């Protein structure tokens, strides 16, 4: 098995929230979803988008943790904070450019998508991808993604000159060329 990434095609999302239910049922999640679905323009449209952890190559959440409670696996997935170490300070939440980590104020612990690591380390897709009825969320091999004909992809994000590379890949409409294809790195940050 090659290196796997979470691929999200926002245009396919129908707002069913199956990803949230699947995430709640994943082993070790204590019936607490680590997947979020955002409404894009409430009151104006029914458009929604799934919002998982982006699994940054250099995760600001882990770097900002004063007690080193957030670990990164050898294959690059950023895990939720260790229950034994996390002090609920919310540094990770403030540091994340995507606003992903949440802190359970009662348990004083951070939680976020951990890519269902107990499943994915065995080659199985995360629950969100397993239950998504529209293939909005897919767990793909990077080689498979290169030959994926659907859309250009973005895995590099420019935050005011700070470029962040992620293992979660977003499928985007190709508005520049009005055709399908992959953007090169120079075009992604424009």
C-alpha positions as a Markdown table, in Angstrom:
| # | Residue | x | y | z |
|---|---|---|---|---|
| 1 | Unk | 0.0 | 0.0 | 0.0 |
| 2 | Unk | 1.3 | 3.4 | -1.0 |
| 3 | Unk | 1.0 | 6.7 | 0.9 |
| 4 | Unk | -2.7 | 7.4 | 1.4 |
| 5 | Unk | -4.5 | 10.8 | 1.5 |
| 6 | Unk | -8.0 | 11.9 | 2.3 |
| 7 | Unk | -9.5 | 13.5 | -0.8 |
| 8 | Unk | -12.5 | 15.8 | -0.5 |
| 9 | Unk | -14.7 | 17.0 | -3.4 |
| 10 | Unk | -16.8 | 19.8 | -1.9 |
| 11 | Unk | -19.0 | 20.0 | -5.0 |
| 12 | Unk | -20.4 | 16.5 | -4.3 |
| 13 | Unk | -21.4 | 17.1 | -0.7 |
| 14 | Unk | -25.2 | 16.9 | -0.2 |
| 15 | Unk | -25.2 | 17.8 | 3.5 |
| 16 | Unk | -26.4 | 14.4 | 4.7 |
| 17 | Unk | -23.9 | 14.3 | 7.6 |
| 18 | Unk | -23.3 | 10.6 | 7.2 |
| 19 | Unk | -19.6 | 11.4 | 7.8 |
| 20 | Unk | -20.5 | 12.8 | 11.2 |
| 21 | Unk | -22.5 | 9.7 | 12.2 |
| 22 | Unk | -19.8 | 7.4 | 10.9 |
| 23 | Unk | -17.1 | 9.3 | 12.8 |
| 24 | Unk | -19.2 | 9.0 | 16.0 |
| 25 | Unk | -19.3 | 5.2 | 15.6 |
| 26 | Unk | -15.6 | 4.8 | 15.0 |
| 27 | Unk | -13.8 | 2.9 | 17.6 |
| 28 | Unk | -12.2 | 5.1 | 20.3 |
| 29 | Unk | -14.2 | 8.2 | 19.5 |
| 30 | Unk | -16.5 | 7.9 | 22.5 |
| 31 | Unk | -19.5 | 8.8 | 20.2 |
| 32 | Unk | -17.9 | 12.2 | 19.7 |
| 33 | Unk | -17.6 | 13.2 | 16.0 |
| 34 | Unk | -14.3 | 14.6 | 14.9 |
| 35 | Unk | -15.7 | 15.4 | 11.5 |
| 36 | Unk | -17.6 | 18.7 | 11.1 |
| 37 | Unk | -20.0 | 19.8 | 8.3 |
| 38 | Unk | -20.1 | 23.5 | 7.7 |
| 39 | Unk | -23.0 | 25.4 | 6.0 |
| 40 | Unk | -21.4 | 27.7 | 3.4 |
| 41 | Unk | -24.1 | 30.4 | 3.2 |
| 42 | Unk | -26.9 | 29.7 | 5.7 |
| 43 | Unk | -30.2 | 31.1 | 4.6 |
| 44 | Unk | -29.0 | 31.6 | 1.0 |
| 45 | Unk | -28.0 | 28.1 | 0.0 |
| 46 | Unk | -28.1 | 24.6 | 1.2 |
| 47 | Unk | -24.4 | 24.1 | 0.2 |
| 48 | Unk | -22.3 | 22.3 | 2.8 |
| 49 | Unk | -18.8 | 21.1 | 3.1 |
| 50 | Unk | -17.2 | 18.4 | 5.3 |
| 51 | Unk | -14.4 | 19.7 | 7.5 |
| 52 | Unk | -11.9 | 17.2 | 8.8 |
| 53 | Unk | -8.4 | 17.8 | 10.1 |
| 54 | Unk | -6.1 | 18.7 | 7.3 |
| 55 | Unk | -3.2 | 16.6 | 8.7 |
| 56 | Unk | -0.6 | 19.2 | 8.0 |
| 57 | Unk | 3.0 | 18.1 | 7.2 |
| 58 | Unk | 4.2 | 20.6 | 9.9 |
| 59 | Unk | 1.2 | 20.7 | 12.3 |
| 60 | Unk | 0.9 | 24.0 | 14.2 |
| 61 | Unk | -1.4 | 22.3 | 16.7 |
| 62 | Unk | 1.4 | 19.9 | 17.7 |
| 63 | Unk | 4.1 | 22.5 | 17.7 |
| 64 | Unk | 2.0 | 24.8 | 20.0 |
| 65 | Unk | 1.2 | 22.2 | 22.5 |
| 66 | Unk | 3.1 | 23.0 | 25.8 |
| 67 | Unk | 2.9 | 19.4 | 27.1 |
| 68 | Unk | 3.6 | 17.6 | 23.8 |
| 69 | Unk | 0.2 | 15.8 | 24.0 |
| 70 | Unk | -0.3 | 15.7 | 20.2 |
| 71 | Unk | 1.7 | 13.1 | 18.3 |
| 72 | Unk | 2.2 | 12.6 | 14.6 |
| 73 | Unk | 2.4 | 9.1 | 13.2 |
| 74 | Unk | 5.3 | 7.8 | 11.0 |
| 75 | Unk | 3.0 | 8.1 | 8.0 |
| 76 | Unk | 2.1 | 11.7 | 8.7 |
| 77 | Unk | -1.3 | 11.6 | 10.4 |
| 78 | Unk | -1.8 | 14.0 | 13.3 |
| 79 | Unk | -3.6 | 12.3 | 16.2 |
| 80 | Unk | -5.9 | 13.7 | 18.8 |
| 81 | Unk | -4.3 | 14.8 | 22.1 |
| 82 | Unk | -3.3 | 12.1 | 24.6 |
| 83 | Unk | -5.8 | 11.9 | 27.4 |
| 84 | Unk | -3.0 | 11.5 | 29.9 |
| 85 | Unk | -1.1 | 14.6 | 28.8 |
| 86 | Unk | -3.6 | 17.1 | 27.5 |
| 87 | Unk | -4.4 | 20.0 | 29.8 |
| 88 | Unk | -7.2 | 21.6 | 27.7 |
| 89 | Unk | -5.3 | 24.9 | 27.2 |
| 90 | Unk | -6.7 | 25.3 | 23.6 |
| 91 | Unk | -3.3 | 26.4 | 22.2 |
| 92 | Unk | -3.8 | 23.9 | 19.4 |
| 93 | Unk | -7.2 | 25.4 | 18.5 |
| 94 | Unk | -5.7 | 28.9 | 18.3 |
| 95 | Unk | -2.6 | 27.8 | 16.4 |
| 96 | Unk | -4.5 | 25.8 | 13.7 |
| 97 | Unk | -4.9 | 27.9 | 10.6 |
| 98 | Unk | -7.9 | 25.8 | 9.6 |
| 99 | Unk | -9.6 | 26.1 | 13.1 |
| 100 | Unk | -10.0 | 22.3 | 13.4 |
| 101 | Unk | -9.1 | 21.1 | 16.9 |
| 102 | Unk | -11.9 | 21.4 | 19.5 |
| 103 | Unk | -11.6 | 21.1 | 23.3 |
| 104 | Unk | -14.1 | 19.2 | 25.3 |
| 105 | Unk | -14.4 | 21.6 | 28.3 |
| 106 | Unk | -15.8 | 19.0 | 30.6 |
| 107 | Unk | -13.0 | 16.4 | 30.0 |
| 108 | Unk | -10.4 | 19.1 | 29.4 |
| 109 | Unk | -9.0 | 17.4 | 26.3 |
| 110 | Unk | -8.6 | 18.3 | 22.7 |
| 111 | Unk | -10.2 | 16.1 | 20.0 |
| 112 | Unk | -10.0 | 16.2 | 16.2 |
| 113 | Unk | -10.0 | 13.9 | 13.2 |
| 114 | Unk | -7.3 | 11.3 | 13.7 |
| 115 | Unk | -8.0 | 9.7 | 10.3 |
| 116 | Unk | -9.5 | 6.7 | 12.2 |
| 117 | Unk | -5.9 | 5.6 | 12.7 |
| 118 | Unk | -6.9 | 2.2 | 14.1 |
| 119 | Unk | -8.6 | 1.5 | 10.7 |
| 120 | Unk | -6.2 | 3.3 | 8.3 |
| 121 | Unk | -3.1 | 1.6 | 9.7 |
| 122 | Unk | -4.7 | -1.7 | 8.6 |
| 123 | Unk | -5.4 | -0.3 | 5.1 |
| 124 | Unk | -9.1 | 0.3 | 5.7 |
| 125 | Unk | -10.5 | 3.8 | 4.9 |
| 126 | Unk | -11.6 | 6.1 | 7.7 |
| 127 | Unk | -15.3 | 5.9 | 8.7 |
| 128 | Unk | -16.2 | 9.2 | 7.0 |
| 129 | Unk | -15.0 | 7.9 | 3.6 |
| 130 | Unk | -16.6 | 4.5 | 4.2 |
| 131 | Unk | -20.0 | 5.9 | 4.7 |
| 132 | Unk | -20.1 | 8.9 | 2.4 |
| 133 | Unk | -22.9 | 8.1 | -0.2 |
| 134 | Unk | -21.7 | 10.6 | -2.8 |
| 135 | Unk | -17.9 | 9.9 | -2.7 |
| 136 | Unk | -17.4 | 13.4 | -1.5 |
| 137 | Unk | -14.8 | 11.9 | 0.9 |
| 138 | Unk | -12.4 | 9.3 | -0.4 |
| 139 | Unk | -9.3 | 7.7 | 0.9 |
| 140 | Unk | -6.9 | 7.3 | -2.0 |
| 141 | Unk | -3.4 | 6.3 | -2.7 |
| 142 | Unk | -1.3 | 9.2 | -3.9 |
| 143 | Unk | -0.5 | 7.4 | -7.1 |
| 144 | Unk | -4.2 | 6.8 | -7.7 |
| 145 | Unk | -4.8 | 10.5 | -7.0 |
| 146 | Unk | -2.3 | 11.6 | -9.7 |
| 147 | Unk | -4.4 | 9.7 | -12.3 |
| 148 | Unk | -7.7 | 10.9 | -10.8 |
| 149 | Unk | -9.5 | 12.6 | -13.7 |
| 150 | Unk | -12.1 | 14.5 | -11.6 |
| 151 | Unk | -10.6 | 17.9 | -10.6 |
| 152 | Unk | -7.5 | 19.9 | -9.9 |
| 153 | Unk | -6.4 | 19.5 | -6.3 |
| 154 | Unk | -5.0 | 21.6 | -3.6 |
| 155 | Unk | -2.8 | 20.3 | -0.8 |
| 156 | Unk | -0.7 | 23.5 | -0.3 |
| 157 | Unk | -2.3 | 26.5 | 1.3 |
| 158 | Unk | -0.8 | 30.0 | 1.5 |
| 159 | Unk | -1.6 | 31.9 | 4.7 |
| 160 | Unk | 0.0 | 35.3 | 4.1 |
| 161 | Unk | 3.3 | 33.9 | 2.9 |
| 162 | Unk | 3.3 | 30.9 | 5.2 |
| 163 | Unk | 2.7 | 27.8 | 3.0 |
| 164 | Unk | 1.2 | 24.8 | 4.7 |
| 165 | Unk | 1.2 | 21.4 | 3.0 |
| 166 | Unk | -1.5 | 18.9 | 4.0 |
| 167 | Unk | -2.3 | 15.2 | 3.7 |
| 168 | Unk | -6.0 | 16.1 | 3.2 |
| 169 | Unk | -6.4 | 17.0 | -0.4 |
| 170 | Unk | -9.2 | 19.2 | -1.7 |
| 171 | Unk | -10.7 | 18.8 | -5.2 |
| 172 | Unk | -11.4 | 22.2 | -6.8 |
| 173 | Unk | -13.2 | 23.3 | -9.9 |
| 174 | Unk | -10.7 | 24.3 | -12.6 |
| 175 | Unk | -11.8 | 27.9 | -13.2 |
| 176 | Unk | -8.6 | 29.0 | -14.8 |
| 177 | Unk | -8.7 | 26.7 | -17.8 |
| 178 | Unk | -12.3 | 25.5 | -17.7 |
| 179 | Unk | -11.1 | 22.0 | -17.9 |
| 180 | Unk | -10.0 | 19.2 | -15.5 |
| 181 | Unk | -6.4 | 18.7 | -14.5 |
| 182 | Unk | -4.0 | 19.2 | -11.6 |
| 183 | Unk | -2.6 | 22.5 | -10.7 |
| 184 | Unk | 1.1 | 22.8 | -10.3 |
| 185 | Unk | 2.5 | 24.3 | -7.1 |
| 186 | Unk | 2.9 | 27.8 | -8.6 |
| 187 | Unk | -0.8 | 28.0 | -9.5 |
| 188 | Unk | -2.1 | 26.7 | -6.2 |
| 189 | Unk | -1.0 | 29.7 | -4.1 |
| 190 | Unk | -2.4 | 32.3 | -6.5 |
